[in-house]
Amino acid sequence: IYTSSEIEGLTGYIGNFTVKIVKHPTYIDMKRCISCGLCEDVCPIEVSDNFNVGRRKAVYLPFPQVYPHSYIIDVEACDRCGKCVGICPTKAIKLEDRAEEVELQVGTIIVATGYEEYDPSDIKEYGYGEYNNVITQLQLAELLNHMGPTKGEVIRPSDKKRPKKVVMIQCVGSRDPERNPYCSKICCMIALKHALAIKERHPQVDIEIIHKDIRLAGRNYEDYYRKAEDAGIGITRGNVLKIDQDEKSQSLILNVRTFKGKEETLRADLIVLTAGLVPSKGTEELAHILGLSIGPDGFFKELHPKLAPVDTAIGGIYLSGCCQGPKDIPCL
């Protein structure tokens, strides 16, 4: 397993590929690191942690189950103070680490580069990145995670208090001809799942889901919709035109137009944007290196959707999971 690495070149054919890999430096010897955390304790630099929805040090453990189980250094945040070097009991810190190239001979290649959540910061009317209490479903998932930064507690980023009213907005950046025209197809289930998880832990929290229409195509998925209605979760068909913030309370004011043409105003303590799913960064570059095709949606394209759903036009290179498009666990 090569972590912090990427493919730089590929030659050959099925059964005899030569792959060039660049291993980017992590500035910590992963074989020596014992994950004691002393380096993190003495690190004076603290930055935003996008993955874990909070703050982290310049030297950090990406997440509890990371493999190899080693700390890494964010060299862009690191000020090279050397405090971690002095305290490391195994001398694992390597601030002068450099990238290295590796060449492998392989018979077949499986592309499993996944997808990413669409960054909704360019949709200015929603205030993502401007208002602290506007987050995405991925950030909410980290809050709901019992091993996450809040140990499973759903809180407002602004004041760390539990919200009384949560509003989820569907189809953010998807089904949008100006951004991504396709439906990401699993987002409705993600919203219902998270809404039910909040209700199960905190029944007193009021939750509203605003949608263009709910699309639940999987087996037994309709049960989630019924459970949400039975749990008292509001499901409203409409469009959010604009979100403003009450500067004093940092509560959020939504201007909503229902599909009946009526305009309403809602107040929320926390807004969760159900952003669409897009190809991982570097997908286009990797497709060029491997000689693969990508579809109009930017995801890798299979040889044939029915007869060869995981094959590509290059013999010996196969597609797996969400690099072909959004999928949930039953689809994998």
C-alpha positions as CSV (number, residue, x, y, z in Angstrom):
1,I,0.0,0.0,0.0
2,Y,1.4,3.4,-1.1
3,T,-0.2,6.3,0.7
4,S,0.2,9.9,-0.2
5,S,1.1,8.7,-3.7
6,E,-0.1,9.1,-7.2
7,I,0.4,7.6,-10.7
8,E,2.8,9.5,-12.9
9,G,3.0,7.2,-15.9
10,L,1.9,3.9,-17.4
11,T,3.3,1.8,-20.2
12,G,2.7,-1.8,-21.3
13,Y,-0.3,-4.0,-21.8
14,I,-2.5,-6.5,-19.9
15,G,-0.3,-8.8,-17.9
16,N,2.8,-6.6,-18.3
17,F,2.1,-3.0,-17.2
18,T,4.9,-0.8,-15.9
19,V,3.5,1.8,-13.4
20,K,5.5,4.8,-12.3
21,I,4.4,6.1,-8.8
22,V,5.4,9.2,-7.0
23,K,5.4,8.9,-3.2
24,H,4.9,12.4,-1.8
25,P,6.6,13.1,1.5
26,T,4.7,12.9,4.8
27,Y,7.7,14.2,6.8
28,I,7.3,11.4,9.3
29,D,8.8,7.9,9.0
30,M,5.7,5.7,9.1
31,K,7.7,2.6,10.1
32,R,9.1,4.4,13.2
33,C,6.0,6.4,14.2
34,I,4.3,4.8,17.2
35,S,1.3,7.2,17.2
36,C,2.0,8.4,20.7
37,G,0.7,11.9,19.9
38,L,3.6,13.8,21.6
39,C,4.4,15.7,18.4
40,E,0.8,16.9,18.1
41,D,0.7,18.0,21.8
42,V,3.7,20.3,21.4
43,C,2.8,21.6,17.9
44,P,2.0,25.4,18.1
45,I,0.2,25.6,14.8
46,E,-3.6,25.1,14.5
47,V,-5.5,25.1,11.2
48,S,-8.9,24.3,9.9
49,D,-9.6,20.6,9.5
50,N,-12.0,20.2,6.6
51,F,-12.2,16.4,6.9
52,N,-13.1,16.3,10.6
53,V,-15.1,19.5,10.8
54,G,-13.0,21.3,13.3
55,R,-9.4,22.3,14.0
56,R,-6.2,20.3,13.9
57,K,-2.5,20.8,14.4
58,A,0.1,21.0,11.6
59,V,1.2,17.5,12.7
60,Y,-1.8,15.3,13.0
61,L,-3.4,11.8,12.7
62,P,-5.8,12.0,9.7
63,F,-8.4,9.8,11.4
64,P,-8.4,7.0,14.0
65,Q,-8.5,4.1,11.6
66,V,-5.8,5.5,9.2
67,Y,-3.5,3.0,7.6
68,P,-0.6,3.0,8.1
69,H,-1.4,4.2,11.7
70,S,1.0,7.1,11.6
71,Y,1.0,10.9,12.0
72,I,1.7,13.2,9.1
73,I,2.9,16.8,8.8
74,D,1.0,19.4,6.8
75,V,4.1,21.1,5.4
76,E,2.1,24.1,4.2
77,A,1.0,24.9,7.7
78,C,4.2,23.8,9.5
79,D,6.5,26.7,10.6
80,R,9.5,24.4,11.0
81,C,9.9,25.2,14.7
82,G,11.4,21.8,15.4
83,K,9.5,21.1,18.6
84,C,8.1,17.8,17.2
85,V,11.7,16.8,16.3
86,G,12.9,17.3,19.8
87,I,10.1,15.4,21.6
88,C,9.7,12.4,19.2
89,P,10.9,9.3,21.2
90,T,11.6,7.2,18.0
91,K,13.2,10.0,15.9
92,A,10.5,9.5,13.3
93,I,10.2,13.2,12.2
94,K,11.9,13.9,8.9
95,L,11.4,17.6,8.0
96,E,13.8,17.3,5.1
97,D,11.8,14.4,3.5
98,R,11.6,14.4,-0.3
99,A,9.4,12.8,-2.9
100,E,10.5,9.5,-4.3
101,E,9.7,7.6,-7.4
102,V,8.7,3.9,-7.5
103,E,8.3,1.6,-10.5
104,L,6.1,-1.5,-10.3
105,Q,5.4,-4.3,-12.7
106,V,1.7,-5.3,-12.5
107,G,-0.7,-7.5,-14.5
108,T,-3.9,-5.6,-14.1
109,I,-5.1,-2.3,-12.8
110,I,-8.3,-1.5,-10.9
111,V,-9.3,2.2,-10.8
112,A,-11.2,3.0,-7.6
113,T,-10.8,6.7,-7.1
114,G,-14.3,7.4,-5.7
115,Y,-16.0,10.8,-5.8
116,E,-16.1,14.1,-3.9
117,E,-18.8,16.3,-2.5
118,Y,-19.5,19.3,-4.6
119,D,-18.1,22.5,-3.0
120,P,-21.2,24.8,-2.7
121,S,-19.2,27.9,-1.9
122,D,-19.9,29.3,-5.4
123,I,-23.7,29.3,-4.8
124,K,-23.5,32.7,-3.0
125,E,-27.2,32.8,-2.1
126,Y,-26.7,29.9,0.3
127,G,-23.9,31.5,2.3
128,Y,-21.7,28.4,2.5
129,G,-18.2,29.5,3.7
130,E,-19.7,32.9,4.8
131,Y,-22.1,31.7,7.5
132,N,-20.7,29.4,10.2
133,N,-23.9,27.5,10.6
134,V,-24.3,26.4,7.0
135,I,-22.6,23.0,6.6
136,T,-22.8,20.1,4.1
137,Q,-24.0,16.5,4.6
138,L,-20.4,15.3,4.7
139,Q,-19.7,17.7,7.6
140,L,-22.9,16.5,9.3
141,A,-21.8,12.9,8.9
142,E,-18.6,13.8,10.8
143,L,-20.7,15.4,13.6
144,L,-22.9,12.2,13.8
145,N,-19.8,10.0,13.9
146,H,-19.3,8.7,17.4
147,M,-15.5,8.7,16.7
148,G,-15.6,12.2,15.2
149,P,-14.7,15.5,16.7
150,T,-17.9,15.9,18.7
151,K,-18.3,12.2,19.6
152,G,-21.6,12.0,17.8
153,E,-23.1,15.3,19.1
154,V,-24.8,17.5,16.5
155,I,-23.8,21.1,17.4
156,R,-23.8,24.5,15.7
157,P,-20.2,25.4,14.6
158,S,-20.7,29.0,15.8
159,D,-21.4,28.4,19.5
160,K,-21.1,24.6,20.0
161,K,-24.8,24.4,21.1
162,R,-27.3,21.8,20.0
163,P,-29.6,23.3,17.3
164,K,-33.3,23.4,17.9
165,K,-34.2,23.7,14.2
166,V,-32.3,22.0,11.3
167,V,-33.1,22.7,7.7
168,M,-31.7,20.4,4.9
169,I,-31.6,21.7,1.3
170,Q,-31.5,19.1,-1.5
171,C,-29.9,19.2,-5.0
172,V,-27.2,21.7,-4.2
173,G,-25.0,21.8,-7.2
174,S,-26.7,18.9,-8.9
175,R,-29.7,18.8,-11.3
176,D,-28.4,22.3,-12.1
177,P,-27.7,23.1,-15.8
178,E,-25.1,25.7,-14.8
179,R,-23.1,23.3,-12.7
180,N,-23.9,19.6,-12.8
181,P,-27.0,18.7,-14.8
182,Y,-27.1,15.1,-13.6
183,C,-28.9,13.7,-10.5
184,S,-26.4,12.3,-7.9
185,K,-29.1,9.8,-7.0
186,I,-28.1,8.8,-3.5
187,C,-28.3,12.3,-1.9
188,C,-32.0,12.0,-0.9
189,M,-31.2,8.8,1.0
190,I,-28.3,10.5,2.7
191,A,-30.5,13.4,3.9
192,L,-33.3,11.0,5.2
193,K,-30.7,8.8,6.9
194,H,-29.1,11.8,8.7
195,A,-32.4,13.4,9.5
196,L,-33.6,10.1,11.2
197,A,-30.2,9.7,13.0
198,I,-30.7,13.2,14.5
199,K,-34.3,12.5,15.5
200,E,-33.3,9.2,17.1
201,R,-30.7,10.9,19.3
202,H,-32.5,14.2,19.9
203,P,-36.3,13.8,19.3
204,Q,-36.9,17.4,20.3
205,V,-34.9,18.8,17.3
206,D,-37.2,20.1,14.6
207,I,-36.0,19.0,11.1
208,E,-37.2,20.2,7.7
209,I,-36.1,18.9,4.3
210,I,-36.6,21.2,1.3
211,H,-36.4,19.5,-2.1
212,K,-37.2,19.7,-5.8
213,D,-38.5,16.2,-5.6
214,I,-37.4,13.2,-3.5
215,R,-35.8,10.4,-5.6
216,L,-35.6,7.0,-3.8
217,A,-34.8,4.3,-6.4
218,G,-33.3,1.6,-4.2
219,R,-34.9,-1.5,-2.7
220,N,-36.9,-0.7,0.4
221,Y,-35.8,2.9,0.3
222,E,-39.3,4.2,0.4
223,D,-39.4,2.9,4.0
224,Y,-37.0,5.6,5.0
225,Y,-39.4,8.2,3.6
226,R,-42.3,6.8,5.6
227,K,-40.1,6.6,8.7
228,A,-39.2,10.2,8.3
229,E,-42.8,11.3,8.0
230,D,-43.8,9.2,11.0
231,A,-40.9,10.7,13.0
232,G,-42.3,14.2,12.3
233,I,-39.6,15.3,9.9
234,G,-41.0,18.0,7.6
235,I,-40.6,17.3,3.8
236,T,-41.4,20.4,1.7
237,R,-41.2,20.7,-2.1
238,G,-39.8,24.0,-3.1
239,N,-36.7,26.2,-3.8
240,V,-34.6,28.2,-1.4
241,L,-34.1,31.6,-3.0
242,K,-31.8,33.1,-0.5
243,I,-30.3,32.6,3.0
244,D,-29.5,35.5,5.4
245,Q,-28.1,35.5,8.8
246,D,-29.3,37.2,12.0
247,E,-26.0,38.7,13.1
248,K,-26.8,38.7,16.8
249,S,-28.0,35.1,17.2
250,Q,-26.3,33.7,14.1
251,S,-29.5,32.0,13.3
252,L,-30.4,31.7,9.6
253,I,-33.4,33.1,7.7
254,L,-34.5,31.2,4.6
255,N,-36.6,32.7,1.8
256,V,-38.4,29.7,0.3
257,R,-40.7,29.5,-2.7
258,T,-42.9,26.4,-2.6
259,F,-43.9,24.5,-5.8
260,K,-47.4,26.0,-5.3
261,G,-45.8,29.5,-5.9
262,K,-46.1,30.6,-2.3
263,E,-43.2,32.4,-0.7
264,E,-42.4,31.6,2.9
265,T,-39.8,32.6,5.5
266,L,-38.2,30.0,7.7
267,R,-35.7,30.3,10.6
268,A,-33.1,27.7,11.3
269,D,-30.3,27.2,13.8
270,L,-28.4,25.0,11.4
271,I,-28.6,24.5,7.6
272,V,-27.3,21.4,6.0
273,L,-26.7,21.6,2.2
274,T,-27.1,18.2,0.4
275,A,-24.5,18.8,-2.2
276,G,-24.2,16.8,-5.3
277,L,-21.4,14.3,-5.9
278,V,-18.6,15.0,-8.4
279,P,-15.5,13.1,-9.7
280,S,-12.5,13.1,-7.5
281,K,-9.8,15.8,-8.1
282,G,-7.3,14.5,-10.7
283,T,-9.8,12.2,-12.5
284,E,-9.2,13.9,-15.8
285,E,-5.4,13.8,-15.4
286,L,-5.5,10.1,-14.4
287,A,-7.7,9.3,-17.4
288,H,-5.1,10.8,-19.6
289,I,-2.3,8.8,-18.0
290,L,-4.2,5.5,-18.2
291,G,-5.6,6.2,-21.7
292,L,-9.2,5.9,-20.4
293,S,-12.4,7.7,-21.5
294,I,-14.5,9.9,-19.2
295,G,-18.2,10.7,-19.8
296,P,-19.9,14.1,-20.1
297,D,-20.4,14.0,-16.3
298,G,-16.7,13.8,-15.7
299,F,-16.7,10.2,-14.3
300,F,-14.8,7.3,-15.9
301,K,-16.7,5.6,-18.7
302,E,-17.1,1.8,-18.9
303,L,-16.7,-0.1,-22.1
304,H,-20.5,-1.0,-22.2
305,P,-23.0,-0.3,-19.5
306,K,-24.7,-3.7,-19.8
307,L,-22.2,-6.1,-21.4
308,A,-19.0,-4.8,-19.9
309,P,-19.9,-2.6,-16.9
310,V,-16.5,-2.6,-15.2
311,D,-14.2,-3.0,-18.3
312,T,-12.5,-0.2,-20.1
313,A,-11.3,0.2,-23.7
314,I,-7.8,-0.8,-22.4
315,G,-7.5,-4.5,-21.7
316,G,-6.4,-5.2,-18.1
317,I,-7.7,-1.9,-16.7
318,Y,-11.0,-2.1,-14.8
319,L,-13.3,0.3,-12.9
320,S,-14.6,-0.2,-9.4
321,G,-17.2,1.7,-7.3
322,C,-17.8,5.4,-7.5
323,C,-15.2,6.4,-10.0
324,Q,-18.0,5.5,-12.5
325,G,-20.5,7.7,-10.8
326,P,-22.4,8.1,-7.5
327,K,-23.3,4.8,-5.8
328,D,-24.3,3.7,-2.4
329,I,-23.2,0.5,-0.6
330,P,-25.9,-1.8,-2.0
331,C,-24.9,-0.7,-5.6
332,L,-21.2,-1.6,-5.0
